[in-house]
Amino acid sequence: MTAERSVSVVIPVYNGERYVADAIESVLRQSAPPVQVLVVDDGSTDATAAVVRAFTPRVKYHLQENMGAATARNTGIGLTTGTFVAFLDADDRWHADKLKKQLEAAEKQSDLAMIFCRVDEFLSPDSELARSGGVQIRKSFPAFLPSGLLAKREAFGRIGLFATDYGIGEFIDWYARAIDAGLEGVVLPDSLLERRIHDANQGVTKRDSYASEYLRILKKTLDRRRAKQGN
């Protein structure tokens, strides 16, 4: 991989001993290997550290006190060296050609700052949700998620890092700021991300927070756009 195509991968994790190895292995299987794989441990109290350290030296482990996923991603960005940055949540996994296809898109259209893929959800077999039923599993929808993004590292210098005052909405806020700043993006037609649905998903455990946080983000976005129109 040339310097112009180099990718740093950031995996934030908190108490992820059950799934983080699966996530790391999917990164190490990439047909276009990243130059750097960083796992940022957000103060785990389980065996996450031991699981991740088993992958050294191919994977770098960084421990911080528990401050949330947004801060963990920001810490990772600060440690990256690649031209591009990709994120993978510790309970998700990538198809082997995920980075390769996103880099090919970036080569074809050099002004792209954000390349997304599509995502398939799957129900983790160890989940109570799998036994109870009634869970809607979605297939091949646009992955406007951290795990679905490949971004130019310079975009974070232009847009800023992830806001740390949201519980679950920091990525939507960042993406809204990127759109308002005119960053070019594309969604590939390929499903290259597998999103694990399990009992501890933030989308499950913090479902009640979604509406209030998205309203905050919407208001902030509208205020920003009104202020821009008034200048």
C-alpha positions as CSV (number, residue, x, y, z in Angstrom):
1,M,0.0,0.0,0.0
2,T,1.4,3.4,-1.0
3,A,1.5,6.3,1.4
4,E,-1.3,7.9,-0.4
5,R,-3.5,4.8,0.2
6,S,-2.4,4.1,3.8
7,V,-5.2,3.4,6.3
8,S,-5.1,3.5,10.1
9,V,-7.9,1.6,11.8
10,V,-9.2,2.6,15.2
11,I,-11.2,0.1,17.3
12,P,-12.8,1.7,20.5
13,V,-13.7,-0.9,23.1
14,Y,-15.3,-1.1,26.5
15,N,-15.7,-4.5,28.2
16,G,-15.6,-6.1,24.8
17,E,-13.8,-9.4,25.7
18,R,-16.6,-11.4,24.0
19,Y,-16.4,-10.0,20.5
20,V,-13.3,-7.8,20.1
21,A,-11.2,-10.7,18.8
22,D,-13.7,-11.3,16.0
23,A,-13.5,-7.6,15.1
24,I,-9.7,-7.5,15.1
25,E,-9.4,-10.7,13.0
26,S,-11.7,-9.1,10.4
27,V,-9.3,-6.2,10.1
28,L,-6.2,-8.4,9.9
29,R,-7.9,-10.3,7.0
30,Q,-8.3,-7.3,4.8
31,S,-7.2,-7.7,1.2
32,A,-5.8,-4.2,1.4
33,P,-4.1,-4.4,4.8
34,P,-4.1,-1.2,7.0
35,V,-0.7,0.2,8.0
36,Q,-1.9,0.6,11.6
37,V,-4.4,-1.0,13.8
38,L,-5.1,0.8,17.1
39,V,-7.4,-0.6,19.9
40,V,-8.4,2.1,22.3
41,D,-9.6,0.6,25.5
42,D,-12.0,2.9,27.3
43,G,-11.3,1.6,30.8
44,S,-12.5,-2.0,30.5
45,T,-12.8,-4.0,33.7
46,D,-13.1,-7.4,32.0
47,A,-10.4,-9.4,30.1
48,T,-10.4,-7.1,27.0
49,A,-6.8,-6.1,27.5
50,A,-5.6,-9.7,27.5
51,V,-7.6,-10.5,24.4
52,V,-6.2,-7.5,22.5
53,R,-2.6,-8.0,23.6
54,A,-2.7,-11.5,22.2
55,F,-2.6,-9.8,18.7
56,T,0.6,-7.7,19.3
57,P,2.7,-6.6,17.6
58,R,0.2,-6.4,14.7
59,V,-2.2,-4.5,16.9
60,K,-1.4,-1.6,19.2
61,Y,-3.2,-1.4,22.5
62,H,-3.9,2.0,24.2
63,L,-5.7,2.2,27.6
64,Q,-7.5,5.3,28.8
65,E,-9.9,5.9,31.7
66,N,-13.6,5.4,30.9
67,M,-14.7,8.5,29.0
68,G,-17.0,7.1,26.3
69,A,-16.8,5.9,22.7
70,A,-16.5,9.4,21.2
71,T,-13.4,10.2,23.4
72,A,-11.9,6.8,22.6
73,R,-12.3,7.5,18.8
74,N,-10.8,10.9,19.3
75,T,-7.8,9.4,21.1
76,G,-7.3,7.0,18.3
77,I,-7.4,9.7,15.6
78,G,-4.7,11.5,17.5
79,L,-2.5,8.4,17.3
80,T,-3.1,7.6,13.6
81,T,-0.5,8.0,10.9
82,G,-2.4,6.9,7.8
83,T,-3.8,9.1,5.0
84,F,-7.2,7.6,5.7
85,V,-8.9,6.6,9.0
86,A,-11.4,3.8,9.4
87,F,-13.3,2.9,12.6
88,L,-14.6,-0.5,13.7
89,D,-16.8,-1.0,16.7
90,A,-15.6,-3.9,18.8
91,D,-18.7,-5.9,18.3
92,D,-18.9,-5.5,14.5
93,R,-16.8,-7.0,11.7
94,W,-15.8,-6.3,8.2
95,H,-15.8,-8.3,4.9
96,A,-12.3,-9.0,3.7
97,D,-12.5,-6.4,0.8
98,K,-14.0,-3.5,2.8
99,L,-10.9,-1.3,2.8
100,K,-9.9,-2.3,-0.7
101,K,-13.2,-1.3,-2.3
102,Q,-13.3,2.0,-0.4
103,L,-9.8,2.8,-1.4
104,E,-10.6,2.0,-5.1
105,A,-13.5,4.5,-4.9
106,A,-11.2,7.1,-3.4
107,E,-8.7,6.6,-6.3
108,K,-11.4,7.0,-8.9
109,Q,-12.7,10.2,-7.3
110,S,-9.9,12.1,-5.5
111,D,-12.2,14.7,-4.0
112,L,-14.0,12.2,-1.9
113,A,-13.4,12.7,1.8
114,M,-15.9,10.1,3.1
115,I,-16.6,6.7,1.6
116,F,-19.3,4.6,3.2
117,C,-20.4,1.1,2.5
118,R,-23.6,-0.8,3.1
119,V,-24.3,-3.0,6.1
120,D,-26.0,-6.3,7.0
121,E,-27.1,-6.8,10.5
122,F,-26.9,-10.2,12.2
123,L,-28.3,-11.5,15.5
124,S,-25.6,-12.8,17.8
125,P,-26.5,-16.4,18.7
126,D,-25.5,-15.8,22.4
127,S,-28.1,-13.0,22.7
128,E,-31.3,-13.2,24.7
129,L,-32.8,-11.4,21.7
130,A,-32.1,-14.5,19.6
131,R,-34.1,-16.6,22.0
132,S,-37.0,-14.2,22.5
133,G,-37.5,-13.4,18.8
134,G,-39.3,-10.4,17.5
135,V,-36.1,-8.5,16.5
136,Q,-36.0,-6.9,13.0
137,I,-32.7,-7.6,11.3
138,R,-32.0,-5.3,8.4
139,K,-30.0,-6.1,5.3
140,S,-28.0,-4.0,2.8
141,F,-28.8,-0.5,4.1
142,P,-26.4,2.5,4.0
143,A,-23.9,2.3,6.8
144,F,-23.9,5.9,8.1
145,L,-22.1,4.5,11.1
146,P,-18.5,4.8,12.3
147,S,-17.8,1.2,11.3
148,G,-18.9,1.9,7.7
149,L,-16.8,4.9,7.1
150,L,-13.4,5.4,5.5
151,A,-12.4,9.1,5.8
152,K,-9.4,11.2,4.9
153,R,-7.5,12.0,8.0
154,E,-7.4,15.6,7.0
155,A,-11.2,15.8,7.3
156,F,-10.9,15.7,11.0
157,G,-8.6,18.7,11.0
158,R,-11.2,20.5,8.9
159,I,-14.4,19.4,10.7
160,G,-13.1,18.7,14.1
161,L,-13.3,15.6,16.3
162,F,-16.4,13.8,17.6
163,A,-18.4,15.8,20.2
164,T,-18.1,14.2,23.6
165,D,-21.3,15.6,25.1
166,Y,-23.6,13.0,23.4
167,G,-24.3,9.5,24.7
168,I,-25.0,7.9,21.3
169,G,-25.4,10.7,18.7
170,E,-21.8,11.9,18.3
171,F,-21.4,10.3,14.8
172,I,-24.6,11.9,13.4
173,D,-23.5,15.2,14.8
174,W,-20.0,14.8,13.1
175,Y,-21.6,13.7,9.8
176,A,-24.0,16.7,9.8
177,R,-21.0,19.1,10.3
178,A,-19.2,17.4,7.5
179,I,-22.1,17.8,5.1
180,D,-22.5,21.5,6.1
181,A,-18.8,22.0,5.4
182,G,-19.1,20.6,1.9
183,L,-17.2,17.4,2.3
184,E,-17.8,15.0,-0.6
185,G,-19.0,11.6,0.3
186,V,-20.4,8.4,-1.4
187,V,-22.1,5.2,-0.4
188,L,-20.8,2.1,-2.2
189,P,-23.4,-0.4,-3.4
190,D,-21.6,-3.3,-1.5
191,S,-22.5,-4.6,1.9
192,L,-19.0,-4.7,3.5
193,L,-19.9,-4.4,7.2
194,E,-21.6,-6.8,9.5
195,R,-23.3,-5.2,12.5
196,R,-23.8,-7.5,15.4
197,I,-27.1,-7.2,17.3
198,H,-26.8,-8.3,20.9
199,D,-28.1,-7.6,24.4
200,A,-25.5,-4.9,25.2
201,N,-25.9,-2.9,21.9
202,Q,-26.1,0.8,22.6
203,G,-29.1,0.8,20.3
204,V,-30.8,-1.6,22.6
205,T,-29.6,-0.3,26.0
206,K,-29.9,3.4,25.2
207,R,-32.9,3.3,22.9
208,D,-34.7,5.9,25.1
209,S,-31.9,8.4,24.6
210,Y,-32.1,8.4,20.8
211,A,-35.1,10.8,20.4
212,S,-33.8,13.4,22.8
213,E,-30.2,13.4,21.4
214,Y,-31.4,13.5,17.8
215,L,-33.6,16.5,18.6
216,R,-30.5,18.2,20.1
217,I,-28.5,17.5,17.0
218,L,-31.2,18.7,14.7
219,K,-31.6,22.0,16.6
220,K,-27.8,22.5,16.6
221,T,-27.6,21.7,12.9
222,L,-30.5,24.1,12.0
223,D,-29.0,26.9,14.2
224,R,-25.6,26.4,12.5
225,R,-27.2,26.6,9.0
226,R,-29.3,29.7,10.0
227,A,-26.2,31.4,11.3
228,K,-24.4,30.7,8.0
229,Q,-27.2,32.0,5.9
230,G,-27.3,35.2,8.0
231,N,-23.6,36.0,7.3
